[in-house]
Each structure stands twice: as C-alpha cells, then as structure tokens.
Amino acid sequence: MDEKLFINRLKEIINIFSTENFYLAIDKAKELKKELNDDEEKLFVENIIKIIQATLLLNQQNIGESLELLESAYFQLKNFRPNYKGLKVENLLNNINQSISEIKKISKK
C-alpha cells in the first residue's frame, strides 16, 4: 500500500480510538490489515489492533488479558523503532511501557 495512504488510514484508526469507539477502531484496523499485501505492514497493524483490544479489555476490568496483549504488542513493535513509515514508534513504545507499569501497579493492589 502507498505509504501516504497507509499513514492516513492509521491516523483515521487512531482518531476513532481516541474517541473511545474501540469496536469501530478494531473493525477499521482489521479492514486495513485485509487490504495489505506487505507482511511487515500487516504485523504493524496487527499490533495496533492488540493495543486497541487491550484498552477495551482494560475498560472492562479484564486486567490480565489486557496486560498480555500490551506486552505482546510492545515486544513485537520494538522491531519497528525508532520510526516506521514516518510514525514515531519509540513514542508509542514509551506509552505502552508506561501503561504496562501502571496496570501492574493497579493489579497488585
């Protein structure tokens, strides 16, 4: 997929995610993944889906499964740093890592 189109589609998904419409964001990300031919792009989007699913599960108080998805996404997205197609993956990884730390603190209480 054209890099600019890929970035624009990801931005659309992120904007939907930021409105907390997690199911729609997941659906849009899955649609994008189906349209991709490049395995690297598919893997990147797959991990974006994991982050959205983790956030949804966290809102549903499913801490354990949320943590597993975030840790898996973090591990796989490390291969895309510091930037992927102009996206600042390092910033995303820092946010995921911070979320993982906060979830672990909450789950110990």
Residue frames relative to the residue before (quaternion, step in Angstrom):
aa qw qx qy qz dx dy dz
M 1.0000 0.0000 0.0000 0.0000 0.00 0.00 0.00
D 0.5925 -0.5692 0.4435 0.3581 3.52 -1.12 0.73
E 0.5562 -0.6575 0.3999 0.3137 3.57 -0.87 1.00
K 0.6606 0.5091 -0.3111 0.4557 3.59 0.91 -0.88
L 0.6493 0.5032 -0.3096 0.4789 3.59 0.97 -0.83
F 0.6227 0.5440 -0.3242 0.4595 3.57 1.01 -0.86
I 0.6707 0.4928 -0.2892 0.4730 3.59 0.87 -0.97
N 0.6678 0.5056 -0.3054 0.4529 3.59 0.91 -0.90
R 0.6456 0.5072 -0.3189 0.4736 3.58 1.01 -0.76
L 0.6426 0.5086 -0.3229 0.4734 3.58 1.01 -0.78
K 0.6345 0.5268 -0.3266 0.4617 3.58 0.99 -0.81
E 0.6184 0.5359 -0.3356 0.4667 3.58 1.03 -0.77
I 0.6580 0.5039 -0.2991 0.4730 3.58 0.94 -0.91
I 0.6592 0.5058 -0.3043 0.4659 3.59 0.93 -0.89
N 0.6412 0.5169 -0.3253 0.4645 3.59 1.00 -0.76
I 0.6376 0.5004 -0.3199 0.4907 3.58 1.01 -0.78
F 0.6312 0.5385 -0.3171 0.4595 3.58 0.97 -0.89
S 0.6886 0.4970 -0.2902 0.4412 3.59 0.90 -0.90
T 0.6357 0.4815 -0.3390 0.4991 3.61 1.24 -0.22
E 0.4496 -0.7193 0.3990 0.3481 3.55 1.41 0.07
N 0.4327 0.6309 -0.5052 0.3994 3.56 1.12 0.68
F 0.1070 -0.8759 0.4690 0.0372 3.52 0.61 1.27
Y 0.6490 0.5234 -0.3364 0.4379 3.60 0.94 -0.81
L 0.6597 0.4893 -0.3106 0.4784 3.59 0.95 -0.82
A 0.6306 0.5300 -0.3311 0.4603 3.60 1.00 -0.80
I 0.6451 0.5070 -0.3153 0.4770 3.59 0.98 -0.83
D 0.6561 0.5151 -0.3120 0.4549 3.59 0.91 -0.90
K 0.6645 0.4981 -0.3014 0.4685 3.59 0.93 -0.90
A 0.6534 0.5063 -0.3126 0.4680 3.59 1.00 -0.80
K 0.6467 0.5056 -0.3198 0.4731 3.59 1.01 -0.75
E 0.6111 0.5355 -0.3406 0.4730 3.59 1.07 -0.74
L 0.6484 0.5182 -0.3106 0.4633 3.56 0.93 -0.93
K 0.6592 0.5233 -0.3152 0.4385 3.56 0.85 -0.94
K 0.6468 0.5265 -0.3176 0.4512 3.59 1.01 -0.80
E 0.6812 0.4997 -0.2827 0.4542 3.58 1.12 -0.67
L 0.6152 0.5872 -0.3354 0.4052 3.58 1.22 -0.37
N 0.2691 -0.7502 0.5838 0.1549 3.54 -1.16 0.71
D 0.6494 0.5326 -0.3009 0.4517 3.55 1.17 -0.64
D 0.4550 -0.7176 0.4597 0.2582 3.59 -0.69 1.10
E 0.6256 0.5414 -0.3361 0.4501 3.58 1.06 -0.73
E 0.6496 0.5016 -0.3078 0.4813 3.58 0.98 -0.84
K 0.6329 0.5352 -0.3234 0.4565 3.57 1.00 -0.86
L 0.6578 0.5102 -0.3049 0.4626 3.58 0.94 -0.90
F 0.6354 0.5266 -0.3289 0.4592 3.57 0.96 -0.84
V 0.6885 0.4697 -0.2805 0.4761 3.60 0.83 -0.98
E 0.5955 0.5693 -0.3531 0.4434 3.59 1.04 -0.75
N 0.7010 0.4546 -0.2688 0.4793 3.57 0.97 -0.79
I 0.5649 0.5426 -0.3808 0.4914 3.58 1.20 -0.42
I 0.6202 0.5331 -0.3291 0.4721 3.58 1.03 -0.80
K 0.6398 0.5276 -0.3261 0.4538 3.60 0.94 -0.85
I 0.6481 0.5163 -0.3212 0.4586 3.59 0.98 -0.83
I 0.6585 0.4943 -0.3090 0.4760 3.58 0.94 -0.86
Q 0.6525 0.5055 -0.3125 0.4701 3.59 0.93 -0.88
A 0.6353 0.5337 -0.3271 0.4522 3.59 0.98 -0.81
T 0.6513 0.5068 -0.3106 0.4717 3.56 0.98 -0.83
L 0.6306 0.5259 -0.3197 0.4728 3.57 1.00 -0.83
L 0.6808 0.4851 -0.2851 0.4690 3.58 0.87 -0.95
L 0.6214 0.5338 -0.3397 0.4622 3.58 1.02 -0.71
N 0.6531 0.5026 -0.3072 0.4760 3.58 0.99 -0.79
Q 0.6839 0.4437 -0.2651 0.5148 3.58 1.23 -0.48
Q 0.5069 -0.6881 0.3735 0.3606 3.56 1.38 0.28
N 0.4627 0.6394 -0.4680 0.3975 3.59 1.17 0.52
I 0.1157 -0.8666 0.4843 0.0322 3.52 0.48 1.30
G 0.6630 0.5418 -0.3132 0.4109 3.58 0.85 -0.94
E 0.7079 0.4467 -0.2628 0.4800 3.55 0.80 -1.01
S 0.6029 0.5579 -0.3421 0.4564 3.56 1.10 -0.73
L 0.6627 0.5125 -0.2919 0.4614 3.55 0.92 -0.94
E 0.6383 0.5327 -0.3227 0.4525 3.59 0.97 -0.84
L 0.6728 0.4946 -0.2967 0.4632 3.58 0.92 -0.91
L 0.6596 0.5069 -0.3114 0.4594 3.59 0.94 -0.85
E 0.6625 0.5010 -0.3088 0.4634 3.57 0.93 -0.85
S 0.6387 0.5196 -0.3185 0.4697 3.57 1.03 -0.78
A 0.6608 0.4953 -0.3031 0.4756 3.59 0.92 -0.92
Y 0.6321 0.5392 -0.3313 0.4473 3.58 0.95 -0.86
F 0.6677 0.5135 -0.2977 0.4493 3.56 0.84 -1.01
Q 0.7279 0.4395 -0.2549 0.4605 3.60 0.84 -0.94
L 0.6717 0.5030 -0.3057 0.4499 3.59 1.02 -0.73
K 0.4915 0.6564 -0.4353 0.3717 3.61 1.21 -0.30
N 0.6301 0.5553 -0.3271 0.4331 3.59 1.13 -0.63
F 0.6834 0.4871 -0.2763 0.4683 3.60 1.25 -0.34
R 0.5349 0.6622 -0.4016 0.3378 3.60 1.21 -0.10
P 0.5816 -0.0937 -0.7996 -0.1166 1.60 -2.32 0.83
N 0.7889 0.1537 -0.0798 0.5896 3.60 1.17 -0.57
Y 0.0817 -0.7651 0.6358 0.0610 3.51 -1.20 0.60
K 0.8376 -0.1192 0.0180 0.5328 3.55 -0.55 1.25
G 0.7402 -0.4131 0.2123 0.4863 3.55 1.03 0.83
L 0.5842 0.5597 -0.3770 0.4509 3.58 1.26 -0.07
K 0.4059 -0.7272 0.5050 0.2265 3.56 -0.91 0.94
V 0.1771 -0.8291 0.5269 0.0598 3.54 0.18 1.34
E 0.5889 0.5826 -0.3724 0.4183 3.58 1.05 -0.68
N 0.6441 0.5070 -0.3196 0.4753 3.61 1.00 -0.77
L 0.6342 0.5256 -0.3177 0.4697 3.56 1.00 -0.83
L 0.6566 0.5114 -0.3054 0.4627 3.57 0.94 -0.89
N 0.6322 0.5222 -0.3315 0.4667 3.59 1.01 -0.77
N 0.6620 0.4990 -0.3049 0.4689 3.59 0.98 -0.82
I 0.6357 0.5129 -0.3269 0.4753 3.58 1.00 -0.79
N 0.6576 0.5169 -0.3082 0.4532 3.57 0.90 -0.93
Q 0.6439 0.5110 -0.3140 0.4752 3.58 0.99 -0.82
S 0.6471 0.5152 -0.3126 0.4671 3.58 0.99 -0.83
I 0.6309 0.5298 -0.3278 0.4624 3.56 0.97 -0.86
S 0.6590 0.5113 -0.3047 0.4598 3.60 0.90 -0.91
E 0.6732 0.4925 -0.2933 0.4672 3.58 0.93 -0.90
I 0.6431 0.5095 -0.3252 0.4701 3.60 0.97 -0.80
K 0.6480 0.5121 -0.3272 0.4591 3.59 0.95 -0.79
K 0.6278 0.5245 -0.3342 0.4682 3.60 1.04 -0.72
I 0.6598 0.5118 -0.2964 0.4635 3.55 0.94 -0.93
S 0.6989 0.4915 -0.2830 0.4358 3.56 0.87 -0.94
K 0.6348 0.5284 -0.3354 0.4531 3.62 1.20 -0.37
K 0.5901 0.6040 -0.3636 0.3933 3.59 1.21 -0.43
